[in-house]
Amino acid sequence: MKRYRILTVGSTLTLAALACGLGPAATPTFTPSPASPTDTATPPATATVTPLPSGSGPCLVTTSADVTTYNRPSLLADIFSTVSLPPDLEITSRSADGWLGFDPGVAQAANIGVFRLRWIPPDATFTLSGNCAGLPVEPWVPEPGACYEMVMGPVEVHASADPASAVSATLNVGDFAAILGRTATGWLFVNGDQANTPGVIGFIPELEMNASGPCDTIPTIPG
């Protein structure tokens, strides 16, 4: 078994627990600015990724020291834990910039898809074995500091914060959208351009909210 080290420019942080677990037919009546992470740390600018092993069987990672893992694949994201990883932990996915994703094996009733993963940074020291080169690359990963809607079933997206307004799109299970605002009348303004549903922009009922991320500070907007 060979040791692999994936190098990046960055720093080692300390880690905490799990994070919490809205083609338009009309133009929405509100367009806020994109959400920005509140952390002011500087993320790694570049990464040099060494080839991953292409053996047989699942991709497994082992470590000989504590490793800091994150809720999202970014050094600006919340820390999940700083511990020695379980022996032969299975890696199930990776990001385009070299982060390794794994299922932490804890109850996550509200989290769906990529939000169920926790992430090992590329600059951690670990040993990889198995067919890691064959890991799927996630086509989209959540940004740090952003609140996202994860629908549990089909949810209609309206052109305005009114149930009688035109339905511009439908979010289905596996579709995500950034939540950028909340009206006093019980609607969430969502933007799929900042997630994996480009072109889906509008309002969904707050009763349909199933969110991940720092969602306590969603601004109140007109509607």
C-alpha positions as CSV (number, residue, x, y, z in Angstrom):
1,M,0.0,0.0,0.0
2,K,1.4,3.4,-0.9
3,R,1.0,6.6,1.0
4,Y,-0.6,9.5,-0.9
5,R,-0.6,13.1,0.1
6,I,-2.8,15.6,-1.8
7,L,-1.2,19.0,-1.5
8,T,-2.9,22.4,-1.4
9,V,-2.2,25.8,-0.1
10,G,-4.2,26.1,3.1
11,S,-4.1,25.8,6.9
12,T,-5.3,23.2,9.4
13,L,-8.3,24.4,11.4
14,T,-10.1,22.8,14.4
15,L,-13.6,20.9,14.0
16,A,-17.2,20.9,15.6
17,A,-20.4,18.9,15.1
18,L,-23.0,18.4,12.3
19,A,-24.6,21.3,10.5
20,C,-28.4,21.6,10.6
21,G,-30.4,19.2,9.5
22,L,-36.4,28.1,-2.2
23,G,-37.1,28.0,-16.2
24,P,-39.2,30.8,-14.6
25,A,-42.4,31.7,-16.4
26,A,-42.4,35.1,-14.8
27,T,-39.8,37.4,-13.1
28,P,-39.9,37.3,-9.3
29,T,-40.7,40.4,-7.5
30,F,-37.6,40.4,-5.4
31,T,-33.9,39.9,-6.4
32,P,-31.5,40.2,-3.4
33,S,-27.8,40.0,-3.6
34,P,-26.1,36.6,-3.5
35,A,-25.4,35.3,0.0
36,S,-21.7,35.5,1.1
37,P,-19.9,33.4,3.7
38,T,-19.4,35.3,6.9
39,D,-16.0,33.7,7.7
40,T,-13.1,36.0,6.6
41,A,-10.5,33.3,6.4
42,T,-8.6,33.0,3.1
43,P,-9.3,29.6,1.3
44,P,-6.5,27.8,-0.6
45,A,-5.9,29.5,-3.9
46,T,-4.6,26.5,-5.9
47,A,-4.3,22.8,-5.4
48,T,-1.9,20.2,-6.9
49,V,-3.7,16.9,-6.9
50,T,-1.5,13.7,-7.1
51,P,-2.9,10.7,-8.9
52,L,-5.3,8.6,-6.9
53,P,-4.8,4.8,-6.6
54,S,-6.7,2.8,-9.1
55,G,-6.7,-0.6,-7.4
56,S,-9.7,-2.9,-6.9
57,G,-12.5,-2.6,-4.3
58,P,-13.9,0.5,-2.6
59,C,-11.7,3.5,-1.9
60,L,-10.6,3.4,1.7
61,V,-8.7,6.0,3.8
62,T,-6.7,5.4,6.9
63,T,-4.9,7.9,9.1
64,S,-2.3,7.7,11.8
65,A,-3.2,11.1,13.5
66,D,-6.2,13.3,14.1
67,V,-7.8,14.7,10.9
68,T,-10.0,17.8,10.7
69,T,-13.1,17.1,8.5
70,Y,-15.7,19.7,7.4
71,N,-19.4,19.8,6.7
72,R,-18.8,21.2,3.2
73,P,-15.7,20.9,1.0
74,S,-14.1,24.2,2.0
75,L,-11.8,25.5,4.7
76,L,-14.4,28.2,5.3
77,A,-17.1,25.6,6.2
78,D,-18.1,24.5,9.7
79,I,-15.8,21.9,11.2
80,F,-17.4,18.5,11.6
81,S,-14.8,16.8,13.8
82,T,-11.1,16.6,14.6
83,V,-10.4,13.0,15.4
84,S,-8.5,10.0,14.2
85,L,-10.7,8.5,11.4
86,P,-12.0,5.0,11.8
87,P,-9.8,2.3,10.2
88,D,-10.5,1.8,6.5
89,L,-13.1,4.5,6.3
90,E,-14.9,4.3,2.9
91,I,-14.7,7.3,0.6
92,T,-17.7,7.6,-1.7
93,S,-17.2,10.8,-3.6
94,R,-14.9,13.7,-4.3
95,S,-15.1,17.3,-5.3
96,A,-13.5,18.7,-8.5
97,D,-10.7,20.3,-6.4
98,G,-9.7,17.2,-4.5
99,W,-11.8,17.0,-1.3
100,L,-12.8,13.5,-0.3
101,G,-16.4,12.9,0.8
102,F,-17.7,10.2,3.1
103,D,-20.9,9.3,4.9
104,P,-20.3,9.9,8.7
105,G,-22.7,7.1,9.7
106,V,-24.9,9.3,11.9
107,A,-28.6,9.9,11.7
108,Q,-29.4,12.6,9.2
109,A,-33.1,12.5,8.7
110,A,-33.3,15.9,7.1
111,N,-30.2,15.8,4.9
112,I,-30.4,14.6,1.3
113,G,-27.7,13.8,-1.3
114,V,-24.5,15.7,-1.2
115,F,-25.6,17.3,2.1
116,R,-25.1,13.9,3.8
117,L,-21.4,13.9,3.1
118,R,-18.6,15.1,5.3
119,W,-15.3,16.1,3.7
120,I,-11.6,15.5,4.2
121,P,-9.4,18.4,2.9
122,P,-6.8,17.7,0.2
123,D,-3.9,18.8,2.4
124,A,-4.6,16.1,5.1
125,T,-2.2,13.3,5.5
126,F,-3.7,9.9,4.9
127,T,-3.3,6.6,3.2
128,L,-5.6,5.6,0.3
129,S,-6.2,2.1,-1.1
130,G,-8.7,0.6,-3.6
131,N,-10.2,2.2,-6.7
132,C,-10.0,5.8,-5.6
133,A,-9.4,7.0,-9.1
134,G,-12.9,5.7,-10.0
135,L,-14.7,7.8,-7.4
136,P,-17.5,9.9,-8.9
137,V,-16.9,13.7,-8.9
138,E,-19.8,15.6,-7.5
139,P,-21.1,17.9,-10.2
140,W,-22.1,20.5,-7.6
141,V,-21.1,21.0,-3.9
142,P,-22.7,23.4,-1.4
143,E,-20.8,26.6,-0.6
144,P,-19.8,27.5,3.0
145,G,-21.9,30.2,4.7
146,A,-25.0,29.6,2.5
147,C,-28.5,28.3,3.5
148,Y,-30.0,25.8,1.1
149,E,-33.4,24.3,0.6
150,M,-33.5,20.5,0.3
151,V,-37.1,19.5,-0.7
152,M,-38.5,16.2,0.6
153,G,-41.0,16.0,-2.3
154,P,-42.2,18.1,-5.3
155,V,-42.5,21.8,-4.4
156,E,-43.9,24.4,-6.8
157,V,-41.9,27.6,-7.2
158,H,-44.1,30.7,-7.7
159,A,-43.3,33.9,-9.5
160,S,-44.3,35.9,-6.4
161,A,-45.1,35.4,-2.7
162,D,-48.7,34.5,-3.6
163,P,-50.3,31.1,-4.0
164,A,-52.3,32.5,-7.0
165,S,-49.1,33.6,-8.8
166,A,-47.8,31.7,-11.8
167,V,-45.8,28.5,-11.1
168,S,-42.4,29.0,-12.7
169,A,-40.8,25.7,-11.8
170,T,-41.0,22.6,-9.6
171,L,-38.2,21.5,-7.2
172,N,-38.0,17.7,-6.8
173,V,-36.1,15.5,-4.4
174,G,-32.4,16.0,-5.2
175,D,-33.0,19.6,-6.4
176,F,-31.4,22.3,-4.3
177,A,-31.7,26.1,-4.2
178,A,-30.2,28.8,-2.0
179,I,-32.6,30.5,0.4
180,L,-32.0,34.2,0.1
181,G,-35.0,35.8,1.8
182,R,-38.1,35.2,3.9
183,T,-41.3,37.2,3.7
184,A,-43.5,38.2,6.7
185,T,-46.3,36.4,5.0
186,G,-44.6,32.9,5.1
187,W,-42.7,32.6,1.8
188,L,-39.1,31.9,1.1
189,F,-37.2,33.4,-1.9
190,V,-35.0,30.8,-3.5
191,N,-32.4,30.9,-6.2
192,G,-31.4,27.7,-8.0
193,D,-28.6,29.5,-9.9
194,Q,-26.6,29.3,-6.6
195,A,-27.2,25.6,-6.3
196,N,-27.8,22.7,-8.8
197,T,-31.0,24.0,-10.4
198,P,-30.0,26.9,-12.8
199,G,-32.9,29.1,-13.8
200,V,-35.2,28.2,-10.9
201,I,-35.8,31.5,-9.1
202,G,-38.9,32.4,-7.2
203,F,-40.9,31.8,-4.0
204,I,-41.9,28.6,-2.1
205,P,-44.1,28.3,1.0
206,E,-42.1,28.5,4.2
207,L,-44.0,25.4,5.3
208,E,-42.0,23.5,2.7
209,M,-38.7,24.5,4.3
210,N,-36.1,21.7,4.8
211,A,-32.9,23.6,5.1
212,S,-29.2,23.1,5.6
213,G,-26.6,25.6,6.6
214,P,-26.7,28.9,8.6
215,C,-30.4,29.7,8.1
216,D,-31.1,31.6,11.3
217,T,-30.1,34.9,9.7
218,I,-32.2,34.7,6.5
219,P,-33.2,38.4,5.9
220,T,-36.8,39.5,5.9
221,I,-37.8,40.7,2.4
222,P,-40.9,42.4,0.9
223,G,-43.6,40.1,-0.2
